Amino acid sequence: MKLKILSYEFDLIFEKGFADNKSGNNIRGLLGHIDYSNHQIKIDSGHPEEQGILLHEILHGVANYFSVDLSEKDVERLSEGLYCVLKQNGMLNDFPKGENE
């Protein structure tokens, strides 16, 4: 699946075991990652909040391309807030998710 962030196209990859470092991401417990060089976003497939994790990585991408300096905590708070709004308003139905859903 492809995902556009501004004019950049990313491969969206839901990968089982990503957080367990079974895929060789080298950071145990990492639930998602955006790779600007290879234009990939990887999400740990099957995690109960994988859509929230994807939103988190999208915010990293937007901040990066608009040169907005956000800390990891800032991204966490913003993504959690946006996720709650989208979920409460039933807007996550068409939001990308892994095949295990």
QUIBELPE-V67329 format. One record per residue. N is the residue number from 1. RES is the residue in three letters. SS is DSSP state (H for helix, E for strand, L for the rest). PHI is phi in radians with two decimals (none if undefined). D_CENTER is the distance of its C-alpha to the mean C-alpha in whole Angstrom. Layout:
{{N/RES/SS/PHI/D_CENTER} {N/RES/SS/PHI/D_CENTER}}
//
This chain:
{{1/MET/L/none/13} {2/LYS/E/-1.83/13} {3/LEU/E/-2.38/11} {4/LYS/E/-1.67/13} {5/ILE/E/-2.10/12} {6/LEU/L/1.02/15} {7/SER/L/-1.70/17} {8/TYR/E/-1.77/15} {9/GLU/E/-1.85/14} {10/PHE/E/-2.03/11} {11/ASP/E/-1.38/12} {12/LEU/E/-1.69/9} {13/ILE/E/-2.10/10} {14/PHE/E/-1.68/10} {15/GLU/E/-2.18/12} {16/LYS/L/-1.11/14} {17/GLY/L/1.47/15} {18/PHE/H/-1.01/12} {19/ALA/H/-1.21/13} {20/ASP/H/-1.52/17} {21/ASN/L/1.12/17} {22/LYS/L/-1.25/18} {23/SER/L/-1.69/17} {24/GLY/L/1.42/18} {25/ASN/L/-1.31/15} {26/ASN/L/1.25/17} {27/ILE/L/-2.28/16} {28/ARG/L/-1.09/16} {29/GLY/L/1.54/14} {30/LEU/L/-1.27/11} {31/LEU/L/-1.56/8} {32/GLY/E/-2.80/6} {33/HIS/E/-2.76/7} {34/ILE/E/-1.88/7} {35/ASP/E/-1.96/11} {36/TYR/L/-1.26/13} {37/SER/L/-1.20/16} {38/ASN/L/-1.72/15} {39/HIS/L/0.89/13} {40/GLN/E/-2.31/10} {41/ILE/E/-2.13/7} {42/LYS/E/-1.92/7} {43/ILE/E/-2.23/6} {44/ASP/E/-1.21/9} {45/SER/L/-1.19/11} {46/GLY/L/1.62/13} {47/HIS/L/-1.16/12} {48/PRO/L/-0.98/13} {49/GLU/L/-2.11/10} {50/GLU/H/-1.10/7} {51/GLN/H/-1.17/7} {52/GLY/H/-1.16/7} {53/ILE/H/-1.15/4} {54/LEU/H/-1.08/2} {55/LEU/H/-1.04/5} {56/HIS/H/-1.02/5} {57/GLU/H/-1.20/3} {58/ILE/H/-1.09/6} {59/LEU/H/-1.09/8} {60/HIS/H/-1.01/8} {61/GLY/H/-1.10/9} {62/VAL/H/-1.06/12} {63/ALA/H/-1.05/13} {64/ASN/H/-1.08/14} {65/TYR/H/-1.29/15} {66/PHE/L/-1.70/17} {67/SER/L/0.96/18} {68/VAL/L/-1.71/18} {69/ASP/L/-1.50/18} {70/LEU/L/-1.95/16} {71/SER/L/-1.33/16} {72/GLU/H/-1.06/13} {73/LYS/H/-1.11/15} {74/ASP/H/-1.05/15} {75/VAL/H/-1.11/11} {76/GLU/H/-1.05/11} {77/ARG/H/-1.14/14} {78/LEU/H/-1.13/13} {79/SER/H/-1.18/9} {80/GLU/H/-1.13/12} {81/GLY/H/-1.13/14} {82/LEU/H/-1.13/13} {83/TYR/H/-1.05/11} {84/CYS/H/-1.06/15} {85/VAL/H/-1.08/17} {86/LEU/H/-1.10/15} {87/LYS/H/-1.17/16} {88/GLN/H/-1.10/19} {89/ASN/L/-1.80/20} {90/GLY/L/1.10/19} {91/MET/L/-1.75/17} {92/LEU/L/-1.67/14} {93/ASN/L/-1.01/16} {94/ASP/L/-1.73/15} {95/PHE/L/-1.29/11} {96/PRO/L/-0.96/10} {97/LYS/L/-2.59/10} {98/GLY/L/-1.18/11} {99/GLU/L/-1.29/15} {100/ASN/L/-1.40/16} {101/GLU/L/-1.35/16}}
//
